[in-house]
Amino acid sequence: MKLKLTRLLAGAVVLLALAFPVTMPANPPEHHPEIRQAIAALRRAREHMDHAAHDFGGHRVEAIRATDEAIRQLEICLKYD
């Protein structure tokens, strides 16, 4: 009787394991998507400032420098993931 119950429980466990397989996602989730989006946005802003027809009231050079530094800092952040 005990052996029959053990076999029945083992069969139920196997059946449940096969009914609910564990699947891994095809692509792992991206780490820190907000930081990556911020880097992309800063790069677009820098490109815009590089090709702008004016100097933004004398602040263009400093804005480009600050944007480059922000990009650099965010890239460093991603290294510590």
ABEGO torsion letter per residue (X at the ends): XAAAAAAAAAAAAAAAAAABBBBBBABBBBBGAAAAAAAAAAAAAAAAAAABABAGGGAAAAAAAAAAAAAAAAAAAAAAX
